[in-house]
């Protein structure tokens, strides 16, 4: 089953498909320092999801690394869209995903 990953409300990252569930996360997007949620998938894809894209009430989903099952990201620029989020799409076959709500890049 294909999988979609997207933000909902202002505090949830949703997973629908082979990987199903949600991760609760809230950060003040107005301070400009939101790191959001880092999500690693079984195919090697790594996504960053954060709320407040371009100072809008929209979730931004960015592919930091693209694995074999990663398909695309449909971008959203409309606060009234359903969902009000970019949506990452994966082909069939994901086995797992791990989300980190508190993370730091090591240089």
N, C-alpha and C positions, 0 to 999 in steps of 0.2 A: 504494500500500500504506500502511496506517495505520502510525504510528510510536509506540513506547512508550519512555519514558526513566525509568530507575530506578537505585537504588544496589544494589550487590552486595558481599558480604563487608564489609570496613570501609574499602576503599580503591579501589573502582571505581564509575564511573558508566557504565551500559550504555545503548546505543541500538539498538533493533530495529525495522526497517521500511524506509521510504524512505531514512532515514539509519541506517547500521549501523556499529557499532564500540564502543569503550570508551575511557574516559579514566581513567588511574590517578591517584589523589589520596588522600593520607593526611594528616590533621591530628589533633592531640590534642583530641578533643571534650570532654575533662574540664575544660579550662581556660576554657570558656565563650566563647572568642574566635574560634571557627572561622568563617571566611567561606565555606568550601566551594569549589565550582566554579560559575562563572558561565557559562551557555550561551546563545548568541544563535542564533536560527534564521532561515531565509530568509523566513518569513512575518511577522517582526517580534516574535515571542515571545522573551522573555528569562526564563530559569529560573535559580534558585539551588538547588543541591543540596548538602546538608551532612549529615555523619554525626553521630549523637548526639541525635536528636530527643527532647526532654523527658528527657534523660539516660538514654535507652534505646539499645540496639544496633539502631537503626532510622534509615534515611536519610529526611531531610525534603526534599521537593521543593516549592519555592514559585515561583509565577508572579509575576514582578516586572512583566511586561508581557505582554499576550495578543494574539497575532496572529490573522489570519483562519483559520488551520488548527488553532489550539489548540482542543481539545475539553474536557478536564477533568483533574482530578487525583484519583485514588483514594487516600485517606489510609490509612496503616497505623499502628497503635498496639500491634502485637504483635511482640515480638522473635523469636518462633518462626514467624512467617508466611513464606511463600515467594512473592515476595521479602519480606525484612524492610525494606520501603521504601515510601514514597509512590510512585505511578506516574503520570507525566504522559502523556496520550494526545493524539495529533494525528490529524486527518483526512488522507486521501491528499494527496500533492503536495509535501511538503517537498523542497527541493533541496539544502540544506546546513545544517550546524551548526558553530559555532566555540565551543570551550571555553577559558576562561581560568582557570588554577589560581592565578595570582597577580594580584590586581586590587584596585583601590581606588576608592571612590566619590569623585568630585570634587564639592564643594559650591559 
